[in-house]
């Protein structure tokens, strides 16, 4: 079982993703914004950060950067409907971070999470 931090500002999406990952056997803690997610990263160690890129306050890219500073071994997957726009500016992201573009099938999410954790 992997310990996953999920940061997603859309409540329905967050609830849906957390439930799906829990059914797949993962330990998931979910947060509605980057600030509360960062607080959790400062207190606990996670195997994977699964974060939306576009969120109010601390966005997913900044959350991932700070999370990677706290724990360079933590894996990172961005989930977003705006990947091309959000990353078009050449914004540096942590090495090895993956992007899963919305919409995606839950099977794809679970497979990608499992693949990234196993790598």
VOGUVO-514746 format. One record per residue (C-alpha): y, z, x; chain. Coordinates in steps of 0.5 Angstrom, whole numbers, plus 500, padded with zeros to 3 digits. Layout:
// VOGUVO-514746
+-----+-----+-----+-----+
!  yy !  zz !  xx ! mol !
+-----+-----+-----+-----+
!   Y !   Z !   X !   A !
...
+-----+-----+-----+-----+
END
This chain:
// VOGUVO-514746
+-----+-----+-----+-----+
!  yy !  zz !  xx ! mol !
+-----+-----+-----+-----+
! 500 ! 500 ! 500 !   A !
! 507 ! 498 ! 503 !   A !
! 513 ! 502 ! 501 !   A !
! 519 ! 497 ! 499 !   A !
! 526 ! 498 ! 497 !   A !
! 528 ! 493 ! 492 !   A !
! 536 ! 492 ! 491 !   A !
! 538 ! 488 ! 485 !   A !
! 544 ! 489 ! 481 !   A !
! 541 ! 486 ! 475 !   A !
! 537 ! 491 ! 471 !   A !
! 532 ! 487 ! 467 !   A !
! 531 ! 483 ! 474 !   A !
! 530 ! 490 ! 478 !   A !
! 526 ! 493 ! 473 !   A !
! 521 ! 487 ! 472 !   A !
! 520 ! 486 ! 479 !   A !
! 519 ! 493 ! 481 !   A !
! 514 ! 493 ! 475 !   A !
! 510 ! 487 ! 478 !   A !
! 510 ! 490 ! 485 !   A !
! 508 ! 496 ! 483 !   A !
! 502 ! 493 ! 479 !   A !
! 500 ! 489 ! 486 !   A !
! 499 ! 496 ! 489 !   A !
! 506 ! 497 ! 493 !   A !
! 510 ! 503 ! 493 !   A !
! 517 ! 501 ! 490 !   A !
! 524 ! 505 ! 490 !   A !
! 529 ! 500 ! 486 !   A !
! 536 ! 501 ! 487 !   A !
! 542 ! 498 ! 483 !   A !
! 547 ! 497 ! 488 !   A !
! 547 ! 496 ! 496 !   A !
! 551 ! 503 ! 497 !   A !
! 545 ! 507 ! 494 !   A !
! 540 ! 503 ! 497 !   A !
! 543 ! 504 ! 504 !   A !
! 543 ! 511 ! 502 !   A !
! 536 ! 511 ! 501 !   A !
! 535 ! 507 ! 508 !   A !
! 539 ! 512 ! 512 !   A !
! 534 ! 518 ! 509 !   A !
! 527 ! 514 ! 509 !   A !
! 523 ! 509 ! 512 !   A !
! 521 ! 503 ! 509 !   A !
! 516 ! 497 ! 510 !   A !
! 520 ! 492 ! 507 !   A !
! 527 ! 491 ! 504 !   A !
! 527 ! 486 ! 498 !   A !
! 535 ! 485 ! 496 !   A !
! 539 ! 480 ! 492 !   A !
! 544 ! 477 ! 496 !   A !
! 550 ! 477 ! 491 !   A !
! 551 ! 484 ! 489 !   A !
! 558 ! 488 ! 488 !   A !
! 560 ! 493 ! 493 !   A !
! 555 ! 492 ! 499 !   A !
! 552 ! 485 ! 498 !   A !
! 545 ! 484 ! 500 !   A !
! 547 ! 481 ! 507 !   A !
! 551 ! 487 ! 509 !   A !
! 545 ! 491 ! 507 !   A !
! 540 ! 488 ! 511 !   A !
! 544 ! 488 ! 517 !   A !
! 545 ! 495 ! 516 !   A !
! 538 ! 496 ! 515 !   A !
! 536 ! 492 ! 521 !   A !
! 540 ! 497 ! 525 !   A !
! 537 ! 503 ! 522 !   A !
! 530 ! 500 ! 523 !   A !
! 529 ! 494 ! 527 !   A !
! 521 ! 494 ! 525 !   A !
! 523 ! 493 ! 517 !   A !
! 522 ! 486 ! 514 !   A !
! 527 ! 483 ! 510 !   A !
! 526 ! 478 ! 504 !   A !
! 533 ! 476 ! 500 !   A !
! 532 ! 474 ! 493 !   A !
! 538 ! 470 ! 490 !   A !
! 540 ! 464 ! 486 !   A !
! 545 ! 463 ! 490 !   A !
! 542 ! 462 ! 497 !   A !
! 545 ! 456 ! 499 !   A !
! 552 ! 458 ! 497 !   A !
! 551 ! 465 ! 500 !   A !
! 548 ! 463 ! 507 !   A !
! 552 ! 456 ! 507 !   A !
! 558 ! 460 ! 512 !   A !
! 553 ! 461 ! 517 !   A !
! 553 ! 468 ! 516 !   A !
! 548 ! 472 ! 521 !   A !
! 542 ! 475 ! 518 !   A !
! 537 ! 479 ! 521 !   A !
! 532 ! 476 ! 525 !   A !
! 526 ! 474 ! 521 !   A !
! 529 ! 475 ! 514 !   A !
! 526 ! 470 ! 509 !   A !
! 529 ! 468 ! 503 !   A !
! 526 ! 467 ! 496 !   A !
! 530 ! 463 ! 491 !   A !
! 531 ! 464 ! 484 !   A !
! 528 ! 462 ! 479 !   A !
! 521 ! 464 ! 482 !   A !
! 514 ! 466 ! 479 !   A !
! 512 ! 473 ! 480 !   A !
! 506 ! 471 ! 483 !   A !
! 510 ! 467 ! 489 !   A !
! 514 ! 474 ! 490 !   A !
! 508 ! 478 ! 491 !   A !
! 505 ! 473 ! 495 !   A !
! 511 ! 472 ! 499 !   A !
! 512 ! 480 ! 500 !   A !
! 505 ! 480 ! 502 !   A !
! 505 ! 475 ! 507 !   A !
! 512 ! 478 ! 510 !   A !
! 509 ! 485 ! 511 !   A !
! 502 ! 482 ! 514 !   A !
! 506 ! 478 ! 519 !   A !
+-----+-----+-----+-----+
END
